[in-house]
Amino acid sequence: MMTSSQSKLTCKPTDYGPVVPTTPLVIFLQSVQETALKTFGSSNFDPKLYVDLSLKYDLPIVKKAFNDLPKTENGSVLVSDFKGFLSKFMNGAEDDLEHVVPVDYVVEPHGFLPKVVHKGVRDWGLEVHSLWKNLSRKVSKRVLEHPELHTLLPLKYPVIIPGSRFQEVYYWDSYWVIRGLLASKMYETAKGIVLNLIGLIDTYGYVLNGARAYYTNRSQPPLLSSMVVEIYKRTNDMDLVKKALPALIKEHKFWNSGIHNVIIEDDQGLTHNLSRYYAMWNQPRPESFTIDTETADKLTNDCEKEQLYRELASTAESGWDFSTRWMKNTSDLATLTTTTIVPVDLNAFVLKMELDITLLANVAGETSHVLHFNRASEARKKAMDTIFWNAEKGQWFDYWLNDSSSGKDVYKWDASNQNQNIFASNFIPLWIESFNSDETVVKKVAQSLESSGLLRAAGVATSLSNSSQQWDFPNGWAPVQHMIVDGLVRSGSKEARSLAKDIAIRWIRTNYAAYKTSKAMHEKYDVIKCGDFGGGGEYVPQTGFGWSNGVVLAFLEEFGWAEDLSPQCQ
Ligand SMILES: OC[C@H]1O[C@H](O[C@H]2O[C@H](CO)[C@@H](O)[C@H](O)[C@H]2O)[C@H](O)[C@@H](O)[C@@H]1O
């Protein structure tokens, strides 16, 4: 790992933190991506496609052929020359993976969705279930034999991919995928995905954003412990618990040390440790190299650019890439400031991790870990109560670190630094037992959610901000709504369960409508317009994408549907 002070640009005090160097292959593919943009133009251009290509020959040979291509002054190549080069020297991204029918897939699993009695809904549930076959992949022999020619990482077990342009496994998507797989009774597939993620911790020290060489500089929202606990609850698999525990303890350290750790001193002089997103990267993201370079174009100073690149990658680490939630100026992406925000959702996930490790250590009889992580969870709960909780609003707010104190070891708490804008993440702590076991808190937060404006015809929106960013309204239909629903259900309160069901029914109806409207399910992340259920023209994701399948199946399993959910928007 190289620190920024060792890199050729000395950017202090703007840019802080470590950088994980990338591979020569990724650097080369970035140049191919840049040339492709100049050659083919920006219409329908997907930069990720080019860093997903693999080489037919060793890098020096392919590089030479690429460098020998006649180029114009602006770096473009004749379309026919470039296409010729691609077909002679590169394999398509899809060649790295093979379709595989999961070993535990059956057309109708025994005991599948027992509470879903309406025939139409049940048939649809079975179709969603059947999509696991479409999204299941294993790494091809070619990747295993010659990993140096591929950016795809050689994982041992089959995976479920999100679909569309995302042909590799993703960290946090896997949580919802696994919730769906469990509803589909596909325990072995779920375990294989978790073992792959544990393998990444063994190799890198943390779970990568996704299984590609260009994702090694950051993680994603840490939900591995939740995956393990959900599988364990259904299978009592002690082998999994034993393999997972050391990895989870390692992952916990990753999120609670170095740049990911923030210390805040409260009014009473007590200090609190919390976590933040912070990528180990300060260059354009390889998979979006041409886009990030353009975003940073207006900045004149290299140091500012490095900082912006770090913010872009750190926002990708948050899973919410991109949203006004992380921006100082909501209309300017170049004002991202993710590394100076202490996020509610990340800390809820780490608190969950601490409670999950306590539970798993207990099961495994590892008493010292039980004591340690129990104490850690109590400390984080206290920190979240102090720094994020706003009793008046009934929400937990992200905490923005003061610019003037940046670079300091301990930040002073200041109530005005809570970001009072409304996001779905403000309600995620409800997912955690430490909060959903408190009746007063649940009541208050449920009321606050109902009046927040986030509850739309299609479920819980990620934010109220009508921006062009992927994770803002109207595009951002949060998978995290599943956690809010789960938390409301787990609280045990009748009113909370009824709110949870109300949210779930919005999501289910909309996705069912999407399915009925298009008369087909797609593997890709598609959108529909569905008057009534899309809330008068709001866009919603269509079932078929990995995580949305998972949420659909988990909701169907939890609530069951006796009623007809037929779309009324046709
Ligand atoms: O293409 C750029 C970005 O793509 C990913 O982000 C989005 O898709 C992921 C897979 O479904 C999802 O986990 C994430 O929440 C989405 O925003 C990737 O994770 C980013 O790192 C990447 O830069």
PDBQT file of the ligand as one rigid body, heavy atoms in Angstrom, charges set to zero:
ROOT
HETATM    1  O1  LIG A 601     -20.471   1.623 -12.893  1.00  0.00    +0.000 OA
HETATM    2  C1  LIG A 601     -20.047   2.355 -11.854  1.00  0.00    +0.000 C 
HETATM    3  C2  LIG A 601     -20.402   1.862 -10.462  1.00  0.00    +0.000 C 
HETATM    4  O2  LIG A 601     -21.224   0.710 -10.504  1.00  0.00    +0.000 OA
HETATM    5  C3  LIG A 601     -21.525   0.037  -9.302  1.00  0.00    +0.000 C 
HETATM    6  O3  LIG A 601     -22.563   0.719  -8.585  1.00  0.00    +0.000 OA
HETATM    7  C4  LIG A 601     -23.910   0.430  -8.837  1.00  0.00    +0.000 C 
HETATM    8  O4  LIG A 601     -24.187  -0.937  -9.099  1.00  0.00    +0.000 OA
HETATM    9  C5  LIG A 601     -23.853  -1.864  -8.053  1.00  0.00    +0.000 C 
HETATM   10  C6  LIG A 601     -24.253  -3.230  -8.542  1.00  0.00    +0.000 C 
HETATM   11  O5  LIG A 601     -25.629  -3.390  -8.578  1.00  0.00    +0.000 OA
HETATM   12  C7  LIG A 601     -24.529  -1.470  -6.731  1.00  0.00    +0.000 C 
HETATM   13  O6  LIG A 601     -24.012  -2.269  -5.703  1.00  0.00    +0.000 OA
HETATM   14  C8  LIG A 601     -24.278  -0.012  -6.407  1.00  0.00    +0.000 C 
HETATM   15  O7  LIG A 601     -25.032   0.323  -5.280  1.00  0.00    +0.000 OA
HETATM   16  C9  LIG A 601     -24.698   0.821  -7.603  1.00  0.00    +0.000 C 
HETATM   17  O8  LIG A 601     -24.591   2.191  -7.324  1.00  0.00    +0.000 OA
HETATM   18  C10 LIG A 601     -20.300  -0.127  -8.397  1.00  0.00    +0.000 C 
HETATM   19  O9  LIG A 601     -20.679  -0.610  -7.117  1.00  0.00    +0.000 OA
HETATM   20  C11 LIG A 601     -19.524   1.147  -8.261  1.00  0.00    +0.000 C 
HETATM   21  O10 LIG A 601     -18.380   0.968  -7.460  1.00  0.00    +0.000 OA
HETATM   22  C12 LIG A 601     -19.128   1.576  -9.662  1.00  0.00    +0.000 C 
HETATM   23  O11 LIG A 601     -18.259   2.660  -9.615  1.00  0.00    +0.000 OA
ENDROOT
TORSDOF 0
